[in-house]
Amino acid sequence: MAQQKKAVALISGGLDSMLAAKTIMEQGIQVEGLNFFTGFCVEGHTHAIRQKEGVRPKRNNALWVAEQLGIKLHIVDVIEEYKTVLINPKHGYGANLNPCLDCKIFMVNKAGQWLKENNFDFIITGEVIGQRPMSQRKQTMPIIARESGADDVLLRPLCAKNLPETLPEREGWVDRSKLHGFSGRSRKPQMELAQRFGFDDYAQPAGGCCFLTDAAYSSKLVDLWQNRGHKNYELDDVMLLKVGRHIRPKAHFKLIVSREEGEDRFLQGYKNDFISLFCTSHNGPLTLIDGTPNAEDLTLAGQITARYGQGRGAEQVDLRVRFPDGREKTLQVKPLTPEQMPKEWFV
């Protein structure tokens, strides 16, 4: 008997990658999933930080998809390697700081390396021609295959009928007639296919899974790079950009002000790395200061912090300032009014 062929699927946690994997599994192929953690993923910790309860359960959708499919999922940390992709993308950025084409090339290349190391036969992705303006166009599909080194071991089950045959199709490992010819931005074909497969719960079809596509997040990252004078970053930087209000009243320091209890608890974990402020006379947020503030700056930071607490209308608010070395000092400030906070301060 012929040995069962094996495919590795890029699993983002979205509907498309779930459908692509299921389409191939239906043909008797053994499928395992790969999920690459860049640090910019929307999934995971962000859901857990927020106190607010949503309608949907808090979950990592990539893990949830693997569970629904009944496949093994390998989560691979690529934070350090991904820096080159983000800082200097060969094919440039999308509407924000999303290097989508370079990102896809990078991930398919990593999948190709994993494939060889684990004796798998081909790669599958959930790409659909015309769905994404930067990375999922007919002219970019061969670029991804070529520059990733995957060439024709890369199969896109959802739009395969609109593309040249790949090795798995030519060799008869998969039946091309059972693949799909989806194209364009409409998600109706995918939702109909999900219904046929019996999937009635999945991530929002049009939702992104990367913070770099978000204009507000990208603005914060640009601000970080500009004020540090270089484009390098660490995981803690990535995490903190996702949390709180970011306010830069002066070039040499920035405030991160928690917006609710979940964020407050998260920021507590960084109090040994940053100067922190919190109100003692009224309920209020925890604030971290990133930078090198002087005494005058600390007073201003206290006034801003007080603005977001229950003492915002008081004549005086008491705060405690804690330094990373454990030293503390107290401040008495008059909260700023909204009119005293220029919109240019908000990152």
Backbone hydrogen bonds, N-H to C=O, Kabsch-Sander energy under -0.5 kcal/mol:
donor,donor_aa,acceptor,acceptor_aa,energy
7,A,30,Q,-3.1
8,V,122,F,-2.2
9,A,7,A,-0.5
9,A,32,E,-2.9
10,L,124,I,-2.2
11,I,9,A,-0.7
11,I,34,L,-2.9
12,S,10,L,-0.6
18,M,14,G,-1.2
19,L,15,L,-2.5
20,A,16,D,-2.6
21,A,17,S,-2.0
22,K,18,M,-2.2
23,T,19,L,-2.5
24,I,20,A,-1.5
25,M,21,A,-2.4
26,E,22,K,-2.0
27,Q,24,I,-1.4
28,G,25,M,-1.9
29,I,24,I,-1.3
30,Q,5,K,-2.2
32,E,7,A,-1.9
33,G,72,K,-3.2
34,L,9,A,-2.8
35,N,74,H,-2.6
37,F,35,N,-0.5
37,F,76,V,-3.0
38,T,36,F,-0.8
42,V,209,C,-1.5
45,H,43,E,-0.6
47,H,44,G,-1.0
48,A,44,G,-1.1
49,I,45,H,-2.0
50,R,46,T,-1.3
59,R,57,P,-0.6
61,N,59,R,-0.8
64,W,60,N,-2.2
65,V,61,N,-2.8
66,A,62,A,-2.1
67,E,63,L,-2.0
68,Q,64,W,-2.4
69,L,65,V,-2.4
70,G,66,A,-1.5
71,I,66,A,-2.2
74,H,33,G,-2.8
75,I,73,L,-0.6
76,V,35,N,-2.7
76,V,74,H,-0.6
78,V,37,F,-2.3
78,V,76,V,-0.6
82,Y,78,V,-2.6
83,K,79,I,-0.7
83,K,80,E,-0.9
84,T,81,E,-0.8
85,V,81,E,-0.6
86,L,82,Y,-2.2
87,I,83,K,-3.0
88,N,84,T,-1.9
92,G,89,P,-1.1
94,G,98,N,-1.9
97,L,212,L,-1.1
100,C,98,N,-1.4
103,C,99,P,-3.0
104,K,100,C,-2.4
105,I,101,L,-2.2
106,F,102,D,-2.5
107,M,103,C,-2.5
108,V,104,K,-2.5
109,N,105,I,-2.2
110,K,106,F,-2.4
111,A,107,M,-2.3
112,G,108,V,-2.2
113,Q,109,N,-2.0
114,W,110,K,-2.3
115,L,111,A,-2.7
116,K,112,G,-1.9
117,E,113,Q,-2.1
118,N,114,W,-1.7
119,N,116,K,-0.7
120,F,115,L,-2.4
121,D,6,K,-2.7
122,F,6,K,-1.3
123,I,153,V,-2.9
124,I,8,V,-2.4
125,T,155,L,-1.5
129,I,182,F,-0.6
130,G,136,Q,-2.7
131,Q,128,V,-2.0
136,Q,132,R,-1.0
140,T,137,R,-0.9
141,M,137,R,-1.5
144,I,140,T,-2.4
145,A,141,M,-2.0
146,R,142,P,-2.6
147,E,143,I,-3.0
148,S,144,I,-1.7
149,G,145,A,-0.6
149,G,146,R,-0.8
150,A,145,A,-0.5
151,D,145,A,-3.0
153,V,150,A,-1.9
154,L,151,D,-1.0
155,L,123,I,-3.1
155,L,153,V,-0.7
159,C,156,R,-1.3
160,A,156,R,-0.8
161,K,180,H,-2.4
162,N,159,C,-2.0
163,L,160,A,-1.9
167,L,152,D,-2.5
169,E,166,T,-0.6
170,R,166,T,-2.6
171,E,167,L,-2.7
172,G,169,E,-0.9
173,W,168,P,-1.6
174,V,168,P,-1.8
176,R,174,V,-0.7
178,K,175,D,-1.9
179,L,176,R,-1.8
180,H,157,P,-2.5
182,F,158,L,-2.7
184,G,129,I,-2.7
191,M,187,R,-2.4
192,E,188,K,-2.3
193,L,189,P,-2.2
194,A,190,Q,-2.6
195,Q,191,M,-1.8
196,R,192,E,-1.9
197,F,193,L,-2.1
198,G,194,A,-0.7
198,G,195,Q,-0.6
199,F,194,A,-3.0
200,D,198,G,-0.8
203,A,13,G,-0.5
207,G,204,Q,-1.8
211,F,40,F,-3.0
213,T,210,C,-1.5
214,D,211,F,-1.9
218,S,214,D,-2.5
219,S,215,A,-2.1
220,K,216,A,-1.6
221,L,217,Y,-2.1
222,V,218,S,-2.5
223,D,219,S,-2.2
224,L,220,K,-2.1
225,W,221,L,-2.4
226,Q,222,V,-2.8
227,N,223,D,-2.2
228,R,224,L,-1.3
229,G,225,W,-1.6
230,H,225,W,-0.9
238,V,234,E,-1.8
239,M,235,L,-2.5
240,L,236,D,-2.5
241,L,237,D,-1.8
242,K,239,M,-1.3
243,V,240,L,-1.3
245,R,257,V,-2.9
247,I,245,R,-0.6
247,I,255,L,-2.5
248,R,345,W,-3.6
250,K,253,F,-0.9
253,F,250,K,-1.4
254,K,290,D,-2.0
255,L,247,I,-3.6
256,I,288,L,-2.5
257,V,245,R,-2.5
257,V,255,L,-0.5
258,S,256,I,-0.5
258,S,286,L,-2.5
264,D,260,E,-2.4
265,R,261,E,-2.5
266,F,262,G,-1.9
267,L,263,E,-2.8
268,Q,264,D,-1.4
269,G,265,R,-0.6
269,G,266,F,-1.3
270,Y,267,L,-2.1
271,K,268,Q,-1.5
273,D,270,Y,-1.9
274,F,270,Y,-1.3
275,I,289,I,-0.9
276,S,322,R,-2.6
277,L,287,T,-2.3
278,F,320,R,-1.5
279,C,285,P,-0.5
280,T,318,D,-2.8
281,S,318,D,-1.3
287,T,277,L,-2.4
288,L,256,I,-2.2
289,I,275,I,-2.6
290,D,254,K,-2.8
290,D,288,L,-0.6
291,G,289,I,-0.7
292,T,252,H,-2.1
298,L,294,N,-2.2
299,T,295,A,-1.6
300,L,296,E,-1.9
301,A,297,D,-2.8
302,G,298,L,-2.3
303,Q,299,T,-2.2
304,I,300,L,-2.1
305,T,301,A,-2.5
306,A,302,G,-2.6
307,R,303,Q,-1.2
308,Y,304,I,-0.7
308,Y,305,T,-1.3
309,G,306,A,-1.5
310,Q,283,N,-3.2
312,R,309,G,-1.3
314,A,311,G,-2.1
317,V,333,V,-2.7
319,L,331,L,-2.6
320,R,278,F,-2.6
321,V,329,K,-3.6
322,R,276,S,-2.9
322,R,320,R,-0.5
323,F,327,R,-2.9
326,G,323,F,-2.5
329,K,321,V,-2.1
331,L,319,L,-2.5
333,V,317,V,-2.4
336,L,303,Q,-1.5
340,Q,337,T,-1.3
341,M,338,P,-1.5
345,W,342,P,-1.8
346,F,343,K,-1.0
347,V,246,H,-2.6
347,V,345,W,-0.6
